[in-house]
Amino acid sequence: MTLRADSRSLLNARFQSILRGYIQSPVNAPAPQELLDLLSSSRIKNVDISQLDVSTGTTLLHEAARRKDLRLVELAIRAGADVFVRDRRGKGVAEGAGKDDHVKVFLRQFTNQDTTLLESPSSGVNPSEPPHLKGYLTKYVNVAKGYGTRWFVLKDGMLSCKAFLST
């Protein structure tokens, strides 16, 4: 058991090292082959690829979206990256993409395919019952602040919003 835990911690440390190198590389530099190989391997399920980089506070998905690297965005999401992840400043992945609509549309497509937000009928939920949803929602806050992102939960027909998701 400790060998497996050691292997996972080494794999996480390797991923963090590769991520740090990718973030520090020039913006026009391609993604390192080692990162692409790791994302394509079966061992990636043992790595939290949505973890924040210690020095910059961003994730792999934030950096790939910022660089407009659609291939890396797709690989990261298929490997299990959280589309709703926030960086250290509370910014979502799509917010870091700037004004590039291609990246935003691409992310939106993956967001709409995320079935983990909707509880499945196999989880003991009656299909005739209203759905239980959870996720981020942009809503109008007030005149001074405009729109703000909120965490929402739709359960039993009741919509609840929170300013921040408490862990």
Summary of the structure (lengths in Angstrom):
residues: 167
radius of gyration: 17.8
end to end distance: 27.8
largest distance: 55.9
contacts: 399
relative contact order: 0.09
helix: 44%
strand: 16%
